[in-house]
Amino acid sequence: MGGMPSAEMMPTSPVDPVDPAVVGPTREDEVAAVGSELIGGPLGRRALLGTSWWTPVRVIALVMLGMFALGMVQKFPCYDSAWFFGASSQYTHACYSDVPHLFQGRGFADGLVPYFDRLPGDMDYLEYPVLTGVFMEVASWLTPGGGAMQHREQVYWLVNSGMLMICAAFVAVCVTRTHRRRPWDGLLVALAPAFALTATINWDLLAVALTAGAMLMWARERSLAFGVLLGLATAAKLYPVLLLGPLLLLCWRAGAWRQFRNAFMGTVVAWLAVNLPVLLLAPEGWAKFYTFSQERGVDFGSFWLILTQQMTNPPDTAMVNTLAMVLMGAACVGIAVLVFTAPRRPRFAQLAFLVVAAFVLTNKVYSPQYVLWLIPLAALARPRWRDFLIWQACETAYFLGIWMYLAYTTSGDKHRGLPMDGYHLAIAVHLLGTLYLCALVVRDALLPERDPVRRSGDDDPSGGVLDGAKDAFVLGQAAHPPRHAAHAARRGPQVHWGVEAPGAAQARPGE
């Protein structure tokens, strides 16, 4: 957490002085306008912005804390008993969490040191990246010793929940500040039902918070700080390193090589600073996360599970690993083609969402909390309430589906829950919902006049030095003068390359 930007690094004014025209979602989003009736209706033309203590950042942070607390309440049936008594009750109540189970199962209750001390049982070392292991260990230090094991596990979950709540608030603040003129897009994250439901299942929010901080730093043209935070995020979970791929392509198209070098070096140095001591002193324990990820079989939530459960001769783990890498590689090639041939350079947030979504869709496992990886990126990539809520409905359906399926498989002859075919349908809903959002993001990149962010008059507010920069390398149609949809100008102002959008950074020669 020490690598996150401090309060001094972030503006504190309600409205940034260089960006007076804050975009009101109720003025451009029909769903937001309808939903605002619950709190008094859409923002009026004569509303005075920036004159109240209730700034967007404060409102959204408080909403996030409230939603997080509701997510904790949803886990209370398990907190009282279901985690400890009855094999399937934690599934029928949809309140499962890894946190209390791993307190004893990974040696924290016995004071074992992650990566250094061998664990009894099937898992010989902690199977999480180093920074996540540090987070888990710190929570165990804050958990009082002595007393019944059940009570200690309950307290361990509460301690972790308190630490993860801080991460959740940080995510909301970072998303709110990333697009200077669109602070209210942070409400998409704060009110996301899947965020509240999955926040305390595992420790993914640490990596999500660091990644959100990295996105904010890149938007503020602090490429080295972006790299440091991204390296720390990668030390907590592997997926954040994927963001370097789209960033490389975007910097290539814009010729912003110095900024990418700073980001890359910051990522490598920060990741090594966390991992190298453990790698040198406890190499076997350090490697467990990577060997476990490679050897892990096809698991819940992936389309690979549907295939293997429907096939008489399913592929083995090695074959699935290879095929998943091929599919992910094909998706990355598609993203590269999009970067260099789109009529305008795609926004960084759009490509960040697409590359992480591609990993989620092609991976051999999709744990329900993995949706946390995508929610902040989706809010930046496609800030439209209708589409976001459709996707969230699909993810909520999957959240219920996996627990009902596990209830079915653990309830013996009673078969209480969702059978295999029903679970396959829940997986399909999750896959289709994510693909739907991906399709909209790709369409926005190919037809910039359909992009909600660009229709507001911005170019790439999360792009930092890429915002308003001229192209240095393009291919195909993009090499010709872009045909901006002049006919659609009435739907929103058009932004041309090299012309500074409201709040955009001035293009820098030679970058």
Buried (B, 14 or more C-beta within 10 A) or exposed (E): BEBBBEEEEBBEEBBBEEBEEBBBBBEBBEBBBEBBEEEEEBBEEEEEBEEEEEBBBBBBBBBBBEBBEEBBEBBEBBBEBBBBEBEBBBBBBBBBBBBBBBBBBBBBBEEBEBBBBEBEEEBEBBBBBBBBBBBBBBBBEEBEEEEEEEEBBBBBBBBBBEBBBBBBBBBBBBBBBBBBBBBBBBBBBBBBBBBBBBBBBBBBBBBBBBBBBBBBBBBBBBBBBBBBBBBBBBBBBBBBBBBBBBBBBBBBBBBBBBBBBBBBBBBBEBBEBBBEEBBEEBEEBBBBBEEBBEEBEBBBBBBBBBBBEEEEEBBEBEEBBEBBEEBBEEBBEEBBEBBBBBBBBBBBBBBBBBBBBBBBBBBBBBBBBBBBBBBBBBBBBBBBBEBBBBBBBBBBBBBBBBBBBBBBBBBEEEEBBBEBEEBBBBBBBBBEBBBBBBEBBBEBBBBBBBBBBBBBBBBBBBBBBBBBBBBBEBEEEBEEEBEBBEEBEEEBEBBEBEEEBBBBBEBBEEB
